[in-house]
Amino acid sequence: MFQEKKIGLALSGGGARGIAHIGVIKALNEAGIQVDVVSGTSAGSVVGVLYAAGHSPESMMDFVKDSSIWKIFKPGLPTDGLITLGYLEERLNQFLDIDTFEALKIPLHVSVTNLNKGRAEIISEGPLFDPILCSCAIPMVFKPIKMNGSLYADGGLLNNLPAASLKDKVDFIIGVNVMPHVEVSPKSLNNVFGILSRSFDLSIQANAEPSKATCDVVIEPEALHDYHIFQFGKHKEIADLGYKATKTMLKNIKEKLDTIMI
């Protein structure tokens, strides 16, 4: 039975689009698919840590809907970025009564980018909150986080779908990519912001391609592209897209799980 297989869940970054991960987890729970190890980048690391700590999808939705987007925008120094991540840290402290990876109920791997060394790193042990904040620090939007003598930023810069770190720990990897590659209209590229946004998206999507190949199944709700990365007010709609996309793939997931030899 598929419950006997070790299953890994890799959750990509994508700002508000990452709320879709909650819907994915809800659908997997309903299907009796238990995850043994989870990895995440940026928004995926936030959902991942809540999941790994034992929070239900309903509790995760409370985390999202009760958070104020305006409180996230606390001015920082212009040379470091525009916004601090102090409010996210406050919310994590409210929802989590643990502060180390080792205290989590499910092992968690967090993708971060070491700006000084110019490399992607995976953190899975030690203090918990700083790696999550590092993974969420979108360059030029959030201030980078200093940790262990280096400056860190959004893990999505180099590894937006951290599936590789799960490969030798599980029998089957489910990847959830909330930054799907879709064609955009010419109208969306008629200004500098549109071009910069599209360029950033393409670079993130490109680094996720090798990771998608590592996964046994990839869930990609294409309709997510219609939502902005800060559109947290649409949390119900976004979560529902993740739920529906997973429900349509459950038969395929279970069939693939049943063919694995362990």
QUIHU-V489123 format. One record per residue. N is the residue number from 1. SS is DSSP state (@ for helix, = for strand, . for the rest). BURIAL is 1 if it has 9 or more other ideal C-beta (glycine too) atoms within 8 Angstrom, else 0. Layout:
N&SS&BURIAL ; N&SS&BURIAL
//
This chain:
1&.&0 ; 2&@&1 ; 3&@&0 ; 4&@&0 ; 5&.&1 ; 6&.&1 ; 7&=&1 ; 8&=&1 ; 9&=&1 ; 10&=&1 ; 11&=&1 ; 12&.&1 ; 13&.&1 ; 14&.&1 ; 15&@&1 ; 16&@&1 ; 17&@&1 ; 18&@&1 ; 19&@&1 ; 20&@&1 ; 21&@&1 ; 22&@&1 ; 23&@&1 ; 24&@&1 ; 25&@&1 ; 26&@&1 ; 27&@&1 ; 28&@&1 ; 29&@&1 ; 30&@&0 ; 31&.&1 ; 32&.&0 ; 33&.&1 ; 34&.&0 ; 35&.&1 ; 36&.&1 ; 37&=&1 ; 38&=&1 ; 39&=&1 ; 40&=&1 ; 41&=&1 ; 42&.&1 ; 43&@&1 ; 44&@&1 ; 45&@&1 ; 46&@&1 ; 47&@&1 ; 48&@&1 ; 49&@&1 ; 50&@&1 ; 51&@&1 ; 52&@&1 ; 53&.&1 ; 54&.&0 ; 55&.&1 ; 56&.&0 ; 57&@&1 ; 58&@&0 ; 59&@&1 ; 60&@&1 ; 61&@&1 ; 62&@&0 ; 63&@&1 ; 64&@&1 ; 65&@&0 ; 66&.&0 ; 67&.&1 ; 68&.&0 ; 69&@&1 ; 70&@&0 ; 71&@&0 ; 72&@&1 ; 73&.&0 ; 74&.&1 ; 75&=&0 ; 76&.&1 ; 77&.&0 ; 78&.&0 ; 79&.&0 ; 80&.&0 ; 81&.&1 ; 82&.&1 ; 83&=&1 ; 84&.&1 ; 85&.&1 ; 86&@&0 ; 87&@&1 ; 88&@&1 ; 89&@&1 ; 90&@&0 ; 91&@&1 ; 92&@&1 ; 93&@&0 ; 94&@&0 ; 95&@&1 ; 96&.&1 ; 97&.&0 ; 98&.&0 ; 99&.&0 ; 100&=&1 ; 101&@&1 ; 102&@&0 ; 103&@&0 ; 104&.&1 ; 105&.&0 ; 106&.&1 ; 107&=&1 ; 108&=&1 ; 109&=&1 ; 110&=&1 ; 111&=&1 ; 112&=&1 ; 113&=&1 ; 114&=&1 ; 115&.&1 ; 116&.&0 ; 117&.&0 ; 118&.&0 ; 119&=&0 ; 120&=&1 ; 121&=&0 ; 122&=&1 ; 123&=&1 ; 124&.&1 ; 125&.&0 ; 126&.&0 ; 127&=&0 ; 128&.&1 ; 129&@&1 ; 130&@&1 ; 131&@&1 ; 132&@&1 ; 133&@&1 ; 134&@&1 ; 135&@&1 ; 136&@&1 ; 137&.&1 ; 138&.&1 ; 139&.&1 ; 140&.&0 ; 141&.&0 ; 142&=&1 ; 143&.&1 ; 144&.&1 ; 145&=&1 ; 146&=&0 ; 147&=&1 ; 148&.&0 ; 149&.&0 ; 150&=&1 ; 151&=&1 ; 152&=&1 ; 153&=&1 ; 154&=&1 ; 155&@&1 ; 156&@&1 ; 157&@&1 ; 158&.&0 ; 159&.&1 ; 160&.&1 ; 161&.&1 ; 162&.&1 ; 163&.&1 ; 164&@&0 ; 165&@&1 ; 166&@&1 ; 167&.&1 ; 168&.&0 ; 169&.&1 ; 170&.&1 ; 171&.&0 ; 172&=&1 ; 173&=&1 ; 174&=&1 ; 175&=&1 ; 176&=&1 ; 177&.&1 ; 178&.&1 ; 179&.&1 ; 180&.&1 ; 181&.&0 ; 182&.&0 ; 183&.&0 ; 184&.&0 ; 185&.&0 ; 186&@&0 ; 187&@&0 ; 188&@&0 ; 189&@&1 ; 190&.&0 ; 191&.&0 ; 192&@&0 ; 193&@&0 ; 194&@&1 ; 195&@&1 ; 196&@&0 ; 197&@&0 ; 198&@&1 ; 199&@&0 ; 200&@&0 ; 201&@&1 ; 202&@&0 ; 203&@&1 ; 204&@&1 ; 205&@&1 ; 206&@&0 ; 207&@&1 ; 208&@&1 ; 209&@&0 ; 210&@&0 ; 211&@&1 ; 212&@&1 ; 213&@&0 ; 214&@&1 ; 215&.&1 ; 216&.&0 ; 217&=&1 ; 218&=&1 ; 219&=&1 ; 220&.&1 ; 221&.&1 ; 222&@&0 ; 223&@&0 ; 224&@&1 ; 225&@&0 ; 226&@&0 ; 227&.&1 ; 228&.&0 ; 229&.&0 ; 230&.&0 ; 231&.&1 ; 232&@&1 ; 233&@&0 ; 234&@&1 ; 235&@&1 ; 236&@&0 ; 237&@&0 ; 238&@&1 ; 239&@&1 ; 240&@&1 ; 241&@&1 ; 242&@&1 ; 243&@&1 ; 244&@&1 ; 245&@&1 ; 246&@&1 ; 247&@&0 ; 248&@&0 ; 249&@&1 ; 250&@&1 ; 251&@&0 ; 252&@&0 ; 253&@&1 ; 254&@&1 ; 255&@&0 ; 256&@&1 ; 257&@&1 ; 258&@&0 ; 259&.&0 ; 260&.&1 ; 261&.&0 ; 262&.&0
//
